[in-house]
């Protein structure tokens, strides 16, 4: 059995990965850039899952065509693994993603509205799910967390594996005021991302149920 962190970009993933590195042996499976050659190499360059143990955690975005988690590792639901993922509201995730790309010079701020709309239903695309199977896809994760409660999640993971708790430091944070978006673009994003909102709402319900159970267990064990 091993652990897997599905690092959905702009959901506090960098902060989580650094914290996880203090609990596990981290094996990174990230693509370095978006060139055709790199994508082809990345898709073919698989990590041997059978060699991972309960002290190992595999981390990656798995968010490119052909390299999504269930594409790169089609056997993932048939191996002993505890998958972890975090979610935040779709609009917040998308705005942060665009700001990140502007800050790092990948796009100009003049293209912010355009790039925002390219992130419509990003959760559905990354998870490779549709309206028929998104609940099943989310339920396949051992722990679904919320960005707003990341410390609670990390404490739970540490306690589960009998590791020291780790204070999660905020990393790779974007400034909300750094890029301006039009009201029209935001309204269009919300209208076209209703499915992602449905995915988030379900993930949040799963996460909050888990947080309630963790809190109740802590009370009972006092």
SVG drawing of the C-alpha trace seen along z (x, -y; Angstrom):
<svg xmlns="http://www.w3.org/2000/svg" viewBox="-25 -45 37 49">
<polyline fill="none" stroke="black" stroke-width="0.4" points="0.0,0.0 1.2,-3.5 -0.2,-7.1 -0.8,-9.4 -1.3,-13.1 -3.3,-14.4 -2.0,-17.9 -4.8,-19.9 -3.1,-23.3 -3.9,-26.3 -5.6,-24.3 -2.7,-24.8 -0.9,-21.9 2.6,-23.3 2.1,-23.9 0.6,-20.4 3.5,-18.7 6.1,-20.4 4.3,-19.3 3.9,-15.8 7.6,-15.6 8.2,-15.7 6.0,-12.7 6.7,-10.5 9.3,-9.7 8.0,-11.9 8.1,-10.6 7.4,-13.5 5.6,-12.8 5.2,-16.3 5.7,-17.4 8.3,-20.2 6.8,-22.2 4.2,-21.9 6.4,-21.2 5.3,-18.3 8.5,-16.3 8.1,-16.8 4.5,-15.7 5.2,-12.6 8.1,-11.7 6.1,-12.4 3.2,-10.2 5.4,-7.3 7.7,-7.7 5.7,-5.8 6.7,-5.2 6.6,-1.5 3.7,-1.5 4.6,2.0 7.8,0.6 6.0,-2.0 5.3,-1.3 3.2,-2.8 6.0,-5.3 6.0,-6.5 3.7,-9.1 3.5,-9.8 2.7,-13.4 1.7,-14.9 -0.7,-17.2 -1.8,-14.6 -3.7,-17.3 -2.6,-17.0 -4.2,-15.0 -2.9,-11.5 -1.2,-12.1 -4.2,-12.3 -4.1,-10.0 -6.4,-7.3 -4.7,-7.6 -1.2,-7.3 -1.9,-4.7 -5.1,-2.8 -4.5,-0.3 -4.8,-2.9 -8.2,-1.7 -6.9,1.9 -3.8,1.3 -3.7,0.7 -3.4,-3.1 -4.7,-5.9 -5.4,-8.9 -5.5,-12.4 -6.8,-15.6 -7.8,-19.1 -10.5,-21.3 -11.4,-25.0 -14.3,-26.9 -13.9,-26.7 -13.8,-30.5 -11.1,-31.0 -9.1,-28.2 -9.3,-29.6 -8.5,-33.2 -5.5,-32.1 -4.3,-30.0 -4.4,-32.9 -2.7,-35.2 0.0,-32.6 0.6,-32.5 0.7,-36.3 3.1,-36.6 5.5,-34.0 5.4,-35.6 3.6,-32.7 0.8,-35.1 0.3,-38.9 -2.4,-40.4 -4.2,-41.6 -5.1,-38.0 -6.4,-37.4 -10.1,-37.2 -9.4,-34.9 -7.3,-32.6 -9.9,-32.6 -12.5,-31.2 -10.1,-28.5 -10.2,-27.1 -13.9,-26.4 -14.7,-23.0 -11.1,-22.4 -11.9,-19.9 -13.9,-17.8 -11.1,-17.9 -8.4,-17.0 -10.4,-14.3 -11.5,-12.9 -15.1,-12.6 -18.6,-13.4 -22.0,-13.9 -22.5,-10.1 -19.3,-9.2 -18.0,-12.3 -19.3,-11.1 -17.7,-7.7 -14.4,-9.4 -14.3,-11.6 -15.3,-8.7 -12.3,-6.8 -10.1,-9.2 -9.1,-8.1 -9.1,-11.7 -10.8,-14.6 -9.8,-17.9 -10.6,-21.6 -8.0,-24.3 -9.7,-26.3 -9.1,-23.5 -5.8,-22.2 -4.2,-22.1 -7.0,-19.8 -6.3,-17.5 -2.6,-17.4 -3.1,-16.7 -5.4,-13.8 -2.9,-12.3 0.0,-12.7 -2.1,-11.0 -3.1,-8.2 0.5,-7.2 1.8,-8.0 4.0,-10.9 4.6,-14.2 2.1,-16.9 3.5,-19.5 2.5,-23.1 1.4,-24.0 3.1,-27.1 1.4,-29.1 3.5,-28.9 3.1,-30.0 0.3,-32.4 -0.9,-34.9 -2.0,-38.4 -5.7,-38.9 -5.1,-42.5 -2.4,-41.7 -4.6,-41.0 -7.9,-42.6 -10.8,-40.6 -13.9,-41.9 -17.3,-41.4 -18.5,-39.9 -15.7,-37.3 -16.4,-36.3 -20.1,-36.0 -19.5,-33.9 -17.1,-31.7 -19.6,-31.0 -22.3,-30.2 -20.1,-27.8 -18.6,-26.2 -21.8,-24.9 -20.6,-21.3 -17.3,-22.1 -19.4,-23.8 -21.4,-20.6 -18.2,-18.6 -16.9,-21.1 -20.1,-21.0 -20.0,-17.2 -16.3,-17.2 -17.0,-19.7 -19.8,-17.6 -17.5,-14.6 -14.7,-16.6 -17.0,-18.2 -18.4,-14.8 -14.8,-13.5 -13.9,-16.6 -16.9,-16.0 -16.0,-12.4 -12.4,-13.3 -13.5,-15.9 -16.0,-13.4 -13.3,-10.7 -10.9,-13.2 -13.6,-14.1 -14.3,-10.4 -10.6,-9.6 -10.0,-12.5"/>
</svg>
